[in-house]
């Protein structure tokens, strides 16, 4: 049986959620039932596998089958993971699906209760999931919906050996959390931080094995999970990473606990309490300290000092308890629980950077003690429920309380790095997103701690504290990324010409794509300061064609492809070695650095764009790379085939997860089959067009608009035939009877004479019917051909997956290895081509903008107006409206 892919499981979970949406439930309500059913199925399947192993081991050692089952199979002490009592086992519940004597919802509630009661780590985790819950005298989830949900989850087994890679279920759970957060809108922001933001923060903190990671407002636990993922993908042992979190919402606490368990993190220490009032992670009566502290605290909250424990955490100052200014209280708590050599990364609203009062005093003390290392401005609308722009503060504790902070790297001391990344994002329908290229640029800029014009700047504390800035950390004070004003040459606007200075100012853009300005501009005689468009450029549409067909541009594109091919040849073995080395992050960094080194000298893309090509490819390919590590190159091919098969089966109205016929594997190994499908589809489209053309032909001239829209020539002919047959029904019936008698062997002369006579009398009618049927014959032939074409197309689609599997089965492992690597290289080439196309388009848009500004000067517009006035005057004179 093919292993379960991430795409398939995600689609499966979406189907489950869609079933509950049919009940009228919103995401905030139905998420608990999805989580509960998923966890119950997973626990039961893992338990079954472990139970089979225990019983089989005991039988092989000589224990009887009955005793092996009753004594060992039902003993919780023999299980490493959760023990699932009988009433919580999937097979037991399956036998009760059609039991009319008890509600299936109550059985599910009892199953979850029994599971929690048998496993102390699940205490209170599942309490809020109640399938029998009633609201307004009506069950929230009907029994039919409970059964339907159970049947959906019954489709796939969820044992470890069923997955393409070991953490697939955890990744799917993250998908669910993201989906629910998107659907829940503002409520989603209470427990979910976008994973692209978390990956950025984790990249900066760089957790390692044997460290402790703490999130004081952990929500669904994403920051802890991704910290663990970072360690694992760096080749470290994630089991040596201690994960701790605290959250003040029972539902979020439950989601977080389940998230940890489904990711296989059994030892995570997640507390339920208000962090500012009652921090729960303690050692010997004191607060526990952590190596990495990472959080996205709730924005702009009030807080209270009543019954607050450990108030010494807030030694830098107290914000107002009202006015929604509690942000820096969380920042202080994070610094207070961070180890001396640790790091803090926290999301904050921009207000903490510049507001006055108590916040300014806290900010001043942070800076005076050299605690702030970097301020990173993020795009607005990244977070659910908060459209305001936010920032990330990177801080390091300083137990001496005096600058410089010895816990900072020496070159960072008494300085703050400002990164203004608020203009670089992908705009989504409802939210904005950071793409891998954006994350890579921010993280690499932090790692290099460097100045980049209009993007980042290293600022000394003396400048921040001077009279002008007065401890204000507003990012635009130090890094203004506002676009430069568009240059306008007054002389060119008035008299024509293109300023040479504007072309020379963009020399780097022309050079980067290897396009010579002389190919589109020409020098003016006796006027070195201005250019004109070349004679071949007669309108703005000529610009794109000139650039895209340019030999220099094509040559540069070929240089890039050659450089990519050389780089891939030298470094692709690192991908092939992943199953043995399992060092994803190491390979990622090697790919990034070597790719930039290989292609940067060509000057087309800067190092950030080049890094973005690999970062984007890596993120999109990561599920395949994980599959490769655990199942080799054949496993990657198998996963693709499985996903393609699912996409073919998907209902067209629901929309496939991917285009099965556009998948890179299919395009590579089945071009002839795709051509056959395309031909069959083309035949269908052609014949359907002929059918519709016939139906719309010969419409009477006197039809109104509605009648014309509903006109169908074929149906009209059929109508006429029916009416004629109806009008002469008895005569036609009599003729048929007479002809039948006349056709018999013993027919008399009178029989034949009567039949001939009747036929002669009906001849005009028969001719009329024959003429109409003859007119309809081409239409019937088209329909028959269309039916044949449709059947041919359906058979090609029905046989498609089998043909794909057969093609793959004929490959040996070496061929599969070669093919997967070729397709990976192809994906990188496509990503690189996209970035190069963006660069070419930037040049095209630049030249088009020059055209729009200067192609028609004011002097020409005046002449055009004068000529138009003369033409209008002449026309009016010719028609006699004005005198000559």
Buried (B, 14 or more C-beta within 10 A) or exposed (E): EBBBBBBBBBBBBBEBBEBBEEBEBBBBBBBBBBBBBBBBBBBBBBBBBBBEEBBEEBBEEEBEEEEBBEBBBBEEEBBEBBBBBEBBBBEBBEEBEEEEEEBBBEBBBBBBBBBBEBBEEBEEBBEBBBBBBEEEEEBBBBBEBBBBBBEBBEEBBBBEEBBBBBBBBBBBBBBBBBBBBBBBBEBBBBBBBBBBBBBBBBBBBBBBBEBBBBBBBBBBBBBBBBBBBBBBBBBBEBBEBBBBBBBBBEBBBBBBBBBBBBBBBEEBBBBBBBBBBBBBBEEEEEBBBBBBBBBBBBBBBEBEEEEBBBEEBBEBBBBEEEEBBBBBBBBBBBBBBBBEEBBBBBBBBBBBBBBEEBBBBBBBBBBBBBBBBBBBBBBBBBBBBBEEBBBBBBBBBBEEBEBBBBBBEEEBBBBBBBBBBBEBBEEEEEBBBBBBBBBBBBBBBBEEBEBBEEBBBBBEBEBBBEEEBEBBBEBEBBBEBEEEEEEEBEEBBEBBBBBBEBBEEBEEBBBBBBBEBEBBBBEBEEEEEBBBBBEEBEEBEBBBEBBBEBEBBEEBBEBBBEBBEEBBEEBBEBBBEBBEEBBBBBBBEEBBEBBBEBBBEBEBBBBBBBBBBBBBBBBEBBBBBBBBBBBBBBBBBBBBBBBBBBBBEBEEEEEBBBEBBEBBBBEEBBEEBBEBBEBBBEBBEBBBEBBEEBBBEEBEEEEEEEEEEEBBBBEBBBEBBEEBEEEBEEEBEBBEEBBEBBEEEEBEEEBBEBBEEBBEEBEEBBEBBEEBEEBBEEBEEBBEBBEEBBEBBEEBBEEBBEBBBEBBEEBEEEEBBBBBBBBBBEBBBEBBBEBBEEBBBEBBEBBBEBBEBBBEBEEEEEEEEEEEEEEEEEEEEEEEEEEE
